[in-house]
Amino acid sequence: MTNNEKRSIAIIPCYNEEATIGSIVARAKRFVNEVVVVDDGSNDKTAEIAKDVGATVITHKTNKGKSAGIKTGFKYALEKNYDYAVTMDGDSQHNPDEIPLLGSVLINDSLYT
């Protein structure tokens, strides 16, 4: 990656999503530089599965709600100097394969260049 390349991150706040999080992370990783899963106090194996497939995992000790998870993810993205961030749900509600569509709109939009 050159210094001119924009860096992107997928932020996935989730709570008890062990059945779907592995697939979501694996698919999202193909399109972004990093996937961060914000485990919002889950009592299942969400965090462990996310780590196993290559996500960075930030864990809330207690459930704080989706908005807190998103806030935690954006704070991380800002600290790591990411240029673009996309949020997704960990329950397969959003299709990771559509990340490039969003990216191409942002990159090609004159407001962002």
Backbone as CSV, one residue per row, in Angstrom:
resi,resn,N_x,N_y,N_z,CA_x,CA_y,CA_z,C_x,C_y,C_z
1,MET,0.848,-1.180,0.000,0.000,0.000,0.000,0.891,1.240,0.000
2,THR,0.621,2.148,-0.885,1.375,3.393,-0.942,0.771,4.394,0.029
3,ASN,1.492,5.466,0.267,0.993,6.502,1.180,-0.251,7.206,0.642
4,ASN,-0.484,7.146,-0.683,-1.635,7.810,-1.286,-2.910,6.969,-1.243
5,GLU,-2.786,5.696,-0.928,-3.960,4.836,-0.894,-4.798,5.121,0.339
6,LYS,-6.092,5.146,0.139,-7.023,5.356,1.242,-7.209,4.040,1.991
7,ARG,-7.298,4.130,3.287,-7.475,2.950,4.133,-8.922,2.871,4.607
8,SER,-9.449,1.655,4.625,-10.848,1.470,5.010,-10.985,0.402,6.092
9,ILE,-12.066,0.529,6.836,-12.336,-0.378,7.946,-13.827,-0.708,7.962
10,ALA,-14.140,-1.938,8.323,-15.529,-2.330,8.563,-15.715,-2.442,10.069
11,ILE,-16.746,-1.801,10.570,-17.063,-1.808,11.993,-18.338,-2.629,12.171
12,ILE,-18.240,-3.670,12.996,-19.377,-4.558,13.194,-19.710,-4.635,14.680
13,PRO,-20.672,-3.829,15.143,-21.121,-3.967,16.526,-22.035,-5.184,16.615
14,CYS,-21.869,-5.997,17.645,-22.729,-7.183,17.715,-22.921,-7.664,19.144
15,TYR,-23.982,-8.406,19.299,-24.347,-8.999,20.584,-24.892,-10.398,20.311
16,ASN,-24.199,-11.410,20.815,-24.606,-12.813,20.672,-24.873,-13.204,19.218
17,GLU,-23.845,-13.056,18.391,-23.967,-13.372,16.962,-23.019,-14.500,16.544
18,GLU,-22.793,-15.472,17.431,-21.835,-16.537,17.115,-22.220,-17.334,15.865
19,ALA,-23.482,-17.418,15.544,-23.916,-18.206,14.386,-23.557,-17.555,13.058
20,THR,-23.392,-16.236,13.026,-23.190,-15.538,11.751,-21.907,-14.720,11.659
21,ILE,-21.286,-14.382,12.782,-20.184,-13.416,12.761,-18.978,-13.904,11.953
22,GLY,-18.674,-15.177,11.996,-17.514,-15.685,11.257,-17.622,-15.439,9.769
23,SER,-18.773,-15.734,9.210,-18.992,-15.532,7.784,-18.957,-14.055,7.414
24,ILE,-19.578,-13.221,8.236,-19.611,-11.780,7.961,-18.198,-11.211,7.951
25,VAL,-17.405,-11.559,8.954,-16.029,-11.058,9.036,-15.211,-11.543,7.846
26,ALA,-15.286,-12.829,7.558,-14.491,-13.386,6.454,-14.828,-12.711,5.130
27,ARG,-16.094,-12.472,4.889,-16.502,-11.839,3.632,-16.107,-10.361,3.605
28,ALA,-16.244,-9.659,4.713,-15.890,-8.232,4.757,-14.390,-8.015,4.589
29,LYS,-13.581,-8.920,5.121,-12.121,-8.781,5.056,-11.594,-8.680,3.627
30,ARG,-12.338,-9.191,2.675,-11.885,-9.145,1.278,-11.882,-7.732,0.715
31,PHE,-12.616,-6.819,1.368,-12.836,-5.499,0.785,-12.286,-4.331,1.594
32,VAL,-11.825,-4.569,2.798,-11.329,-3.489,3.656,-9.974,-3.877,4.233
33,ASN,-9.282,-2.890,4.767,-7.977,-3.159,5.355,-8.066,-3.846,6.716
34,GLU,-9.150,-3.589,7.425,-9.312,-4.188,8.753,-10.802,-4.312,9.062
35,VAL,-11.127,-5.355,9.798,-12.479,-5.532,10.313,-12.377,-5.476,11.833
36,VAL,-13.162,-4.595,12.430,-13.208,-4.535,13.887,-14.613,-4.930,14.329
37,VAL,-14.657,-5.908,15.212,-15.915,-6.359,15.802,-15.982,-5.782,17.207
38,VAL,-17.056,-5.072,17.488,-17.277,-4.560,18.837,-18.297,-5.489,19.477
39,ASP,-17.783,-6.368,20.317,-18.625,-7.341,21.014,-19.243,-6.643,22.219
40,ASP,-20.536,-6.465,22.166,-21.243,-5.659,23.158,-21.751,-6.495,24.337
41,GLY,-20.811,-7.143,25.026,-21.159,-7.906,26.225,-21.803,-9.248,25.948
42,SER,-21.498,-9.849,24.803,-22.091,-11.138,24.459,-21.759,-12.202,25.500
43,ASN,-22.666,-13.166,25.638,-22.405,-14.289,26.539,-22.295,-15.590,25.754
44,ASP,-21.961,-15.466,24.471,-21.702,-16.632,23.636,-20.271,-16.526,23.098
45,LYS,-19.966,-17.172,22.003,-18.595,-17.202,21.465,-18.369,-16.196,20.336
46,THR,-19.149,-15.128,20.307,-19.016,-14.123,19.249,-17.577,-13.616,19.139
47,ALA,-16.996,-13.160,20.238,-15.645,-12.581,20.205,-14.608,-13.610,19.775
48,GLU,-14.700,-14.812,20.299,-13.739,-15.864,19.975,-13.791,-16.215,18.481
49,ILE,-14.975,-16.361,17.941,-15.120,-16.689,16.520,-14.615,-15.541,15.649
50,ALA,-14.938,-14.313,16.014,-14.473,-13.157,15.242,-12.947,-13.096,15.210
51,LYS,-12.311,-13.324,16.348,-10.842,-13.339,16.398,-10.281,-14.452,15.529
52,ASP,-10.908,-15.627,15.599,-10.429,-16.788,14.841,-10.417,-16.552,13.336
53,VAL,-11.316,-15.718,12.835,-11.350,-15.449,11.391,-10.625,-14.152,11.023
54,GLY,-9.957,-13.534,11.995,-9.071,-12.419,11.679,-9.546,-11.024,12.018
55,ALA,-10.624,-10.894,12.768,-11.087,-9.561,13.147,-10.320,-9.061,14.364
56,THR,-10.199,-7.757,14.450,-9.789,-7.114,15.689,-11.051,-7.043,16.535
57,VAL,-10.972,-7.455,17.790,-12.157,-7.482,18.636,-11.977,-6.539,19.814
58,ILE,-12.959,-5.681,19.993,-13.046,-4.809,21.162,-14.272,-5.281,21.938
59,THR,-14.112,-5.527,23.216,-15.212,-6.088,23.993,-15.699,-5.119,25.053
60,HIS,-17.002,-4.892,25.044,-17.647,-4.193,26.159,-17.953,-5.250,27.209
61,LYS,-17.643,-4.965,28.453,-17.895,-5.951,29.514,-19.382,-6.184,29.735
62,THR,-20.182,-5.159,29.498,-21.630,-5.282,29.630,-22.285,-4.763,28.357
63,ASN,-23.517,-5.157,28.141,-24.255,-4.727,26.969,-24.622,-3.259,27.115
64,LYS,-24.155,-2.446,26.155,-24.395,-1.002,26.188,-25.296,-0.539,25.048
65,GLY,-25.616,-1.434,24.115,-26.470,-1.083,22.997,-25.680,-0.844,21.719
66,LYS,-26.399,-0.940,20.609,-25.775,-0.827,19.292,-25.072,0.510,19.084
67,SER,-25.690,1.604,19.525,-25.069,2.913,19.289,-23.732,3.036,20.017
68,ALA,-23.620,2.449,21.196,-22.340,2.466,21.916,-21.297,1.649,21.168
69,GLY,-21.730,0.535,20.580,-20.810,-0.272,19.787,-20.304,0.472,18.564
70,ILE,-21.189,1.174,17.898,-20.792,1.969,16.731,-19.828,3.081,17.159
71,LYS,-20.142,3.735,18.251,-19.272,4.808,18.753,-17.877,4.270,19.076
72,THR,-17.812,3.126,19.728,-16.525,2.502,20.041,-15.758,2.196,18.755
73,GLY,-16.450,1.670,17.756,-15.807,1.347,16.488,-15.269,2.569,15.770
74,PHE,-16.055,3.652,15.745,-15.588,4.882,15.092,-14.426,5.516,15.861
75,LYS,-14.447,5.436,17.160,-13.319,5.942,17.955,-12.041,5.193,17.574
76,TYR,-12.145,3.888,17.460,-11.002,3.071,17.053,-10.526,3.480,15.652
77,ALA,-11.466,3.626,14.726,-11.112,3.996,13.352,-10.392,5.340,13.299
78,LEU,-10.868,6.300,14.075,-10.218,7.612,14.119,-8.818,7.515,14.717
79,GLU,-8.663,6.741,15.787,-7.352,6.568,16.422,-6.348,5.923,15.467
80,LYS,-6.837,5.066,14.576,-5.966,4.356,13.627,-5.866,5.068,12.279
81,ASN,-6.455,6.266,12.196,-6.354,7.113,11.002,-6.917,6.481,9.726
82,TYR,-8.046,5.816,9.836,-8.704,5.276,8.652,-9.375,6.407,7.882
83,ASP,-9.398,6.267,6.561,-10.019,7.265,5.694,-11.509,7.014,5.505
84,TYR,-11.892,5.735,5.442,-13.282,5.352,5.216,-13.683,4.277,6.220
85,ALA,-14.935,4.336,6.626,-15.473,3.307,7.522,-16.863,2.931,7.049
86,VAL,-17.156,1.660,7.160,-18.491,1.164,6.864,-18.945,0.378,8.098
87,THR,-20.203,0.549,8.464,-20.736,-0.236,9.568,-21.642,-1.321,9.000
88,MET,-21.635,-2.440,9.683,-22.444,-3.580,9.271,-22.996,-4.239,10.524
89,ASP,-24.091,-4.958,10.360,-24.619,-5.751,11.458,-24.000,-7.145,11.418
90,GLY,-23.867,-7.745,12.570,-23.268,-9.070,12.663,-24.234,-10.202,12.411
91,ASP,-25.481,-9.897,12.075,-26.506,-10.931,11.920,-26.848,-11.229,10.455
92,SER,-26.005,-10.823,9.546,-26.196,-11.026,8.103,-27.254,-10.119,7.493
93,GLN,-27.674,-9.107,8.209,-28.647,-8.155,7.667,-28.054,-7.382,6.492
94,HIS,-26.749,-7.097,6.569,-26.061,-6.374,5.507,-25.138,-7.326,4.759
95,ASN,-25.045,-7.142,3.463,-24.248,-8.009,2.614,-22.845,-7.423,2.441
96,PRO,-21.816,-8.074,2.992,-20.447,-7.566,2.843,-19.999,-7.441,1.389
97,ASP,-20.596,-8.224,0.503,-20.213,-8.162,-0.905,-20.599,-6.836,-1.558
98,GLU,-21.380,-6.030,-0.878,-21.768,-4.724,-1.416,-20.830,-3.597,-0.965
99,ILE,-19.842,-3.909,-0.159,-18.879,-2.893,0.284,-18.212,-2.190,-0.900
100,PRO,-17.769,-2.905,-1.937,-17.137,-2.206,-3.066,-18.062,-1.197,-3.752
101,LEU,-19.354,-1.465,-3.748,-20.289,-0.509,-4.355,-20.267,0.813,-3.600
102,LEU,-20.284,0.748,-2.297,-20.216,1.947,-1.476,-18.876,2.651,-1.672
103,GLY,-17.810,1.879,-1.680,-16.482,2.457,-1.859,-16.325,3.170,-3.176
104,SER,-16.850,2.583,-4.240,-16.706,3.238,-5.550,-17.486,4.541,-5.614
105,VAL,-18.624,4.604,-4.954,-19.393,5.845,-4.913,-18.602,6.921,-4.174
106,LEU,-18.033,6.573,-3.032,-17.273,7.554,-2.257,-16.034,8.027,-2.997
107,ILE,-15.312,7.098,-3.582,-14.068,7.448,-4.256,-14.328,8.288,-5.495
108,ASN,-15.393,7.997,-6.216,-15.687,8.699,-7.459,-16.504,9.976,-7.273
109,ASP,-17.012,10.203,-6.085,-17.813,11.406,-5.809,-16.872,12.590,-5.615
110,SER,-17.068,13.635,-6.371,-16.168,14.791,-6.310,-16.164,15.461,-4.935
111,LEU,-17.180,15.234,-4.121,-17.179,15.806,-2.782,-16.095,15.215,-1.894
112,TYR,-15.649,14.000,-2.209,-14.695,13.293,-1.356,-13.315,13.200,-1.949
113,THR,-13.066,13.833,-3.066,-11.732,13.738,-3.671,-11.018,15.048,-3.636
